[in-house]
Amino acid sequence: MDKVIALAQRLQANIGKVIVGKEEETELLLTALLAGGHVLLEDVPGTGKTLLAKSLAASLSLGFQRIQFTPDLLPSDLTGSHYYNQKDGEFHFRPGPLFTQIVLADEINRATPRTQSSLLECMDERQISVEGITMPLERPFLVMATQNPIDNQGTFPLPEAQMDRFMIKMRLGYPTAGEGVEILKRTLGEGGGTSVIAPVASAAEVLEAQRLCEEVRVSGDLLGYIVALAEATREHPETALGVSPRGTQVLLRASKALAALRGRSFVLPDDIKQLLVPVCAHRLVPKRRYGVQEQTAERLLLDIAAKVPVPSEEGVEGGVR
């Protein structure tokens, strides 16, 4: 796992030139990247959502497109369309901005549901279909989306099917007092933003790290633990919709990537417990009478994690890949 650790350290150090603090959030972002997942950054304006996403993109030698989502954005604006060339009398395809490797979908909830749904195929299957023609996307492929949970005017909440395509949903939160001072010091200095960082990793290195993460072992007891957690969400009296089988698959992949980031070739129960909320909270639908959905989902998962028996760490170094 030395290659994975070295790659993660380079990326974290590079992102740290722009982002003050937020080490745990950066680790979650890298976990999604190495597990082949997508990330939804949700927080109030000014907390660094877009800057964090752009910092990761600037640290990688990959194709990058930023798309500002608005109500008038059409699906063809994302996927591309055919146009008629008068010179040769034929139709040609003009690729949209989704034909890249890293997509920043800024304020994704401002686009209409029809436009949002155009992301489903590319996020899940790494391909785009236009007028009956299916075209594969270059790998690695990562979608990082941002949204503001406070401002609901002129927005379209993401449906469960769209939310389910994101491996991790996280909030950045406000900086500490010390971090706030450091941010102001950097503001007074020269330069700033992603202009101060250069790429430190190639596509080949990311793909190799993803392959190594797939080789991380998971014991049979831990597979049962993941299933038990999911079943507990479905059977909980406060839950209208629990974690699906796809959710358990995503939690497994993310746990393997996190273990690799921490230099291990095997998953521990703590890896699963740490990722339970960021991976599963947005897949849970609590019954409305129990309060704010997001806060309730997180509370339910923490309650479930405390009650479901944790397997012994003995023998976790074995297992399946």
C-alpha positions, 0 to 999 in steps of 0.5 A: 500500500506504499503507492497509495499512501504516497499518492494520498500524502502528495494530494493532501499536502497539495490541497493543504496549500489552498485549504486550511484545516479540513484534513478529515474532509480531504481524507473523505474526498480521497477515499471517494476518488480511490474507491471510484465514487462521487462526492456531494459537498453540502454546506452554506456559501463561503465555506470552501466547497467549490475551492476544495473540489477545484483544489483536488482537480488542480492536483491531478493531471486529468481533464476537468470541467466546471459546470454552473447548474442553472434552471435553464440548463438542458441535458444536451448542454451536459451530454453534447449533441449532433450538429449538421456540417454544411461543408460535408453534408453530414451530422457530427457529434459535439461532446458536452462537458461531461466528456472529461475525467473530473466534473465539478457540478456547482449548485447542482440543485439549481438545475431541473430534475430533467437535467439532473437525471442526465448525470445518472448514466455517466455516474453509475455506468461511466458512459453517455448515451445520445440519440441511441449511441453509447459512448464510454467515458475516460477513466478515472471519472469523478463527479464532485457536486455542491449545493447550499441546503439553506437557500431553497428558492429556485432549487430542485431537491435531488431525488433519492435515485440521484442521491444514491449515485453519490458515494459520500455526502459531507459538510465542511463546516465553519473553520475554527478560530485558529483556522480563520486567522490563517485564512485571513493571513493567506488572504493578505499574502500574494497569490491564492486560490488554486493558482498556487498549486500544480498537478502532483499525480497522473491518471495512471497513478490514480488508476493504479491506486484504485486497483490496489484498493480493490485488493484490500481484504475484508473478513467474512465477519465484516461482510456480515457486519455491513449487512447487519447495519443495513438491515438495522436501518430497514427495520428501525421504527423511525425509518421509512426507507433504509440502506439498499444493497447498493448502499452496502456495496458502496460502504464496502468499497469505501471502507477498502479505500480508507483502509488502504489510505491508512496503510492497511491491506485489510479492513477494520470495523472502525473503517466501516463505523467511521464511514457509516454516516458520510456514506449512508446518511443521504440514503436513509429516509426517516419518517417525517414526524421525527424531525429534520431528515438529515439530522434524524438520519445521522442520529439514527445511524449513530444509534444503530452503530452503537447497538449492532454488535461489532465483530472481533478484530481477530482474523480481520487480516484474512478474508476476501477481496 
